[in-house]
């Protein structure tokens, strides 16, 4: 590891100290975790891994509409383009 100094506001420092007390983790560990999470948001993700992770997330949900019925309803109406769409 490389030692790095950062400047925090008083509010950030107090919140970090409080979070460290609550979690039992060191402040440096929390900072590294936050940096890793932030960097991860901007790293290109492996598409296959993302798809595998998302597989089945809607399975057995009862709060979603009946998509097959919605599709049948939409298919009843032919698509028509207006003159403004061309």
Phi and psi in degrees as GROMACS dihedral restraints (atoms count N, CA, C in turn):
[ dihedral_restraints ]
;  ai    aj    ak    al  type     phi  dphi    fc
    3     4     5     6     1  -112.6    20    10
    4     5     6     7     1   132.5    20    10
    6     7     8     9     1   -76.1    20    10
    7     8     9    10     1   132.1    20    10
    9    10    11    12     1  -137.7    20    10
   10    11    12    13     1   138.2    20    10
   12    13    14    15     1  -102.2    20    10
   13    14    15    16     1   142.2    20    10
   15    16    17    18     1  -132.9    20    10
   16    17    18    19     1   157.8    20    10
   18    19    20    21     1  -106.1    20    10
   19    20    21    22     1   131.4    20    10
   21    22    23    24     1  -118.9    20    10
   22    23    24    25     1   150.9    20    10
   24    25    26    27     1   -73.7    20    10
   25    26    27    28     1   165.7    20    10
   27    28    29    30     1   -59.9    20    10
   28    29    30    31     1   -40.1    20    10
   30    31    32    33     1   -64.2    20    10
   31    32    33    34     1   -44.4    20    10
   33    34    35    36     1   -62.9    20    10
   34    35    36    37     1   -43.2    20    10
   36    37    38    39     1   -63.0    20    10
   37    38    39    40     1   -43.7    20    10
   39    40    41    42     1   -65.8    20    10
   40    41    42    43     1   -41.9    20    10
   42    43    44    45     1   -65.5    20    10
   43    44    45    46     1   -40.9    20    10
   45    46    47    48     1   -64.9    20    10
   46    47    48    49     1   -43.4    20    10
   48    49    50    51     1   -62.3    20    10
   49    50    51    52     1   -42.5    20    10
   51    52    53    54     1   -63.5    20    10
   52    53    54    55     1   -43.9    20    10
   54    55    56    57     1   -64.2    20    10
   55    56    57    58     1   -38.0    20    10
   57    58    59    60     1   -63.9    20    10
   58    59    60    61     1   -40.7    20    10
   60    61    62    63     1   -65.1    20    10
   61    62    63    64     1   -42.6    20    10
   63    64    65    66     1   -66.3    20    10
   64    65    66    67     1   -38.9    20    10
   66    67    68    69     1   -92.9    20    10
   67    68    69    70     1   -17.2    20    10
   69    70    71    72     1    76.2    20    10
   70    71    72    73     1    13.0    20    10
   72    73    74    75     1   -99.7    20    10
   73    74    75    76     1   157.3    20    10
   75    76    77    78     1   -74.3    20    10
   76    77    78    79     1   151.3    20    10
   78    79    80    81     1   -59.1    20    10
   79    80    81    82     1   -39.9    20    10
   81    82    83    84     1   -62.9    20    10
   82    83    84    85     1   -36.8    20    10
   84    85    86    87     1   -65.6    20    10
   85    86    87    88     1   -41.8    20    10
   87    88    89    90     1   -64.5    20    10
   88    89    90    91     1   -39.8    20    10
   90    91    92    93     1   -64.9    20    10
   91    92    93    94     1   -45.8    20    10
   93    94    95    96     1   -61.6    20    10
   94    95    96    97     1   -40.3    20    10
   96    97    98    99     1   -62.9    20    10
   97    98    99   100     1   -43.4    20    10
   99   100   101   102     1   -63.8    20    10
  100   101   102   103     1   -40.5    20    10
  102   103   104   105     1   -66.1    20    10
  103   104   105   106     1   -44.0    20    10
  105   106   107   108     1   -59.7    20    10
  106   107   108   109     1   -43.9    20    10
  108   109   110   111     1   -62.7    20    10
  109   110   111   112     1   -42.5    20    10
  111   112   113   114     1   -64.9    20    10
  112   113   114   115     1   -46.3    20    10
  114   115   116   117     1   -63.1    20    10
  115   116   117   118     1   -39.2    20    10
  117   118   119   120     1   -59.8    20    10
  118   119   120   121     1   -29.3    20    10
  120   121   122   123     1   -67.0    20    10
  121   122   123   124     1   -23.5    20    10
  123   124   125   126     1  -108.1    20    10
  124   125   126   127     1    -0.9    20    10
  126   127   128   129     1   -83.5    20    10
  127   128   129   130     1   140.3    20    10
  129   130   131   132     1   -64.7    20    10
  130   131   132   133     1   133.0    20    10
  132   133   134   135     1   -94.3    20    10
  133   134   135   136     1   149.6    20    10
  135   136   137   138     1   -69.2    20    10
  136   137   138   139     1   116.0    20    10
  138   139   140   141     1   -59.1    20    10
  139   140   141   142     1   -43.1    20    10
  141   142   143   144     1   -63.7    20    10
  142   143   144   145     1   -42.8    20    10
  144   145   146   147     1   -63.3    20    10
  145   146   147   148     1   -39.2    20    10
  147   148   149   150     1   -65.0    20    10
  148   149   150   151     1   -41.5    20    10
  150   151   152   153     1   -66.2    20    10
  151   152   153   154     1   -41.3    20    10
  153   154   155   156     1   -65.2    20    10
  154   155   156   157     1   -36.8    20    10
  156   157   158   159     1   -67.2    20    10
  157   158   159   160     1   -33.8    20    10
  159   160   161   162     1   -85.1    20    10
  160   161   162   163     1   -10.9    20    10
  162   163   164   165     1   -56.9    20    10
  163   164   165   166     1   125.0    20    10
  165   166   167   168     1    80.8    20    10
  166   167   168   169     1    11.3    20    10
  168   169   170   171     1   -68.4    20    10
  169   170   171   172     1   -20.1    20    10
  171   172   173   174     1   -99.1    20    10
  172   173   174   175     1    -0.1    20    10
  174   175   176   177     1   -63.2    20    10
  175   176   177   178     1   139.2    20    10
  177   178   179   180     1    61.2    20    10
  178   179   180   181     1    24.1    20    10
  180   181   182   183     1   -87.6    20    10
  181   182   183   184     1   136.8    20    10
  183   184   185   186     1  -110.2    20    10
  184   185   186   187     1     5.8    20    10
  186   187   188   189     1  -101.1    20    10
  187   188   189   190     1     7.6    20    10
  189   190   191   192     1  -103.2    20    10
  190   191   192   193     1   152.6    20    10
  192   193   194   195     1   -69.5    20    10
  193   194   195   196     1   164.9    20    10
  195   196   197   198     1   -79.0    20    10
  196   197   198   199     1    99.3    20    10
  198   199   200   201     1   -66.3    20    10
  199   200   201   202     1   -32.7    20    10
  201   202   203   204     1   -65.3    20    10
  202   203   204   205     1   -41.5    20    10
  204   205   206   207     1   -65.7    20    10
  205   206   207   208     1   -40.0    20    10
  207   208   209   210     1   -61.9    20    10
  208   209   210   211     1   -43.5    20    10
  210   211   212   213     1   -63.4    20    10
  211   212   213   214     1   -43.5    20    10
  213   214   215   216     1   -59.8    20    10
  214   215   216   217     1   -39.8    20    10
  216   217   218   219     1   -64.0    20    10
  217   218   219   220     1   -44.6    20    10
  219   220   221   222     1   -66.3    20    10
  220   221   222   223     1   -37.1    20    10
  222   223   224   225     1   -67.6    20    10
  223   224   225   226     1   -18.2    20    10
  225   226   227   228     1   -67.9    20    10
  226   227   228   229     1   -26.7    20    10
  228   229   230   231     1  -102.6    20    10
  229   230   231   232     1   121.4    20    10
  231   232   233   234     1   -69.4    20    10
  232   233   234   235     1   146.8    20    10
  234   235   236   237     1   -76.3    20    10
  235   236   237   238     1   131.1    20    10
  237   238   239   240     1  -131.0    20    10
  238   239   240   241     1   133.3    20    10
  240   241   242   243     1   -92.4    20    10
  241   242   243   244     1   137.8    20    10
  243   244   245   246     1   -85.6    20    10
  244   245   246   247     1   165.8    20    10
  246   247   248   249     1   -64.1    20    10
  247   248   249   250     1   -23.1    20    10
  249   250   251   252     1   -76.5    20    10
  250   251   252   253     1   -17.5    20    10
  252   253   254   255     1   -81.9    20    10
  253   254   255   256     1   -12.1    20    10
